[in-house]
Amino acid sequence: MESQNLQSESQAGGTMTAGNRERWGDFQMPLHYPKYTKSDYEAMPEWQLDCLLLEYGLPVIHGNVEQKRNFAIGAFLWSDR
């Protein structure tokens, strides 16, 4: 009975449960959206970019640091690129 309540609650409210994890994957939106500027991303070390992408469930691309920076800028900055 409890699992039925959790499943219906997850469908209504978007809560992640084992039942809908297959459908949505492991993505979970962190509480706060990153508030970095383009210059912050351009100066960010590679390890920090990797951690940031992992935190938001985005793929850590296998490439050089510039490719990772461009990916993060594209993912998190929607204006003033």
PyMOL commands that set and color helices and strands:
alter all, ss='L'
color gray80, all
select helices_A, chain A and resi 2-13+18-24+38-43+46-55+65-76
alter helices_A, ss='H'
color red, helices_A
deselect
rebuild
show_as cartoon
